């Protein structure tokens, strides 16, 4: 793999250039050690297909999703307006995100504050690139014969009706795709959405992420494919609690695609 070259919007603007796509990395993709690997995989894919892209770097701030979900509308609007100012200053048209929470907020909640962009999730971009023949995964051995199940992220599936793109990205692998009993519009949340990620669990019989991993175990999945850094954390914790780390791997669709393309 060639060295990754990830330009910032500021660097491109200084050279009088504008990228086709702004890659919105998100807080998890920037700071969480596990999610950083997903970020790198997305960048590898973008670079591999020759898409001109850039990141905001230090100019990127949280979209405000956790603040809004936790009920702090004032903080959300402050964060959103700061970001919109930066995005509009660079005349950004198209954004790809590594996180369904960023995707949902930028796509559905920024327009009413003056931020109008074409926003797609990285699984949608991967599906487009596969359809265009720019990503080929048929010959790869990495996932041959593996049982893979896909966990629907709430803000991608039920929130924005994106069910097929992640599955289509897996469909091209020489693997056995299995569905958990709760999937698509009947999917089960990993337990992190709605700002739950940042608070202690409430009293109950069982953590949601353990319940969800039990669904994956029941489906006899060897790989749980995810498309959200929050889901990734919760699912991996569930695997650890169940002591199934040797049997079940949790990978993002971007990581699977990058690996299948030998990136």
Rosetta blueprint (number, residue, H / E / L):
1 X L
2 X L
3 X L
4 X L
5 X L
6 X L
7 X L
8 X E
9 X H
10 X H
11 X H
12 X H
13 X H
14 X H
15 X L
16 X L
17 X L
18 X L
19 X L
20 X L
21 X E
22 X E
23 X E
24 X E
25 X L
26 X H
27 X H
28 X H
29 X H
30 X H
31 X H
32 X L
33 X H
34 X H
35 X H
36 X H
37 X H
38 X H
39 X H
40 X H
41 X H
42 X H
43 X H
44 X H
45 X H
46 X H
47 X H
48 X H
49 X L
50 X L
51 X L
52 X L
53 X E
54 X E
55 X E
56 X L
57 X H
58 X H
59 X H
60 X L
61 X L
62 X L
63 X L
64 X L
65 X H
66 X H
67 X H
68 X H
69 X H
70 X L
71 X L
72 X L
73 X H
74 X H
75 X H
76 X H
77 X H
78 X H
79 X H
80 X H
81 X H
82 X H
83 X H
84 X H
85 X H
86 X H
87 X H
88 X H
89 X H
90 X L
91 X L
92 X L
93 X L
94 X E
95 X E
96 X E
97 X E
98 X L
99 X L
100 X H
101 X H
102 X H
103 X H
104 X H
105 X H
106 X H
107 X H
108 X H
109 X H
110 X L
111 X H
112 X H
113 X H
114 X L
115 X L
116 X L
117 X L
118 X E
119 X E
120 X E
121 X E
122 X H
123 X H
124 X H
125 X H
126 X H
127 X H
128 X H
129 X H
130 X H
131 X H
132 X L
133 X L
134 X L
135 X L
136 X L
137 X L
138 X L
139 X L
140 X L
141 X L
142 X L
143 X L
144 X L
145 X L
146 X L
147 X E
148 X E
149 X E
150 X E
151 X L
152 X L
153 X L
154 X L
155 X L
156 X L
157 X L
158 X L
159 X L
160 X L
161 X L
162 X L
163 X L
164 X H
165 X H
166 X H
167 X H
168 X H
169 X H
170 X H
171 X H
172 X L
173 X L
174 X L
175 X L
176 X E
177 X E
178 X L
179 X L
180 X L
181 X L
182 X L
183 X L
184 X H
185 X H
186 X H
187 X L
188 X L
189 X L
190 X L
191 X L
192 X L
193 X L
194 X L
195 X L
196 X H
197 X H
198 X H
199 X L
200 X L
201 X L
202 X L
203 X L
204 X L
205 X L
206 X L
207 X L
208 X H
209 X H
210 X H
211 X H
212 X H
213 X H
214 X H
215 X H
216 X H
217 X H
218 X H
219 X L
220 X L
221 X L
222 X L
223 X E
224 X E
225 X E
226 X E
227 X L
228 X L
229 X H
230 X H
231 X H
232 X H
233 X H
234 X H
235 X H
236 X H
237 X H
238 X H
239 X H
240 X H
241 X H
242 X L
243 X L
244 X L
245 X L
246 X L
247 X L
248 X L
249 X E
250 X E
251 X E
252 X E
253 X H
254 X H
255 X H
256 X H
257 X H
258 X H
259 X H
260 X H
261 X L
262 X L
263 X L
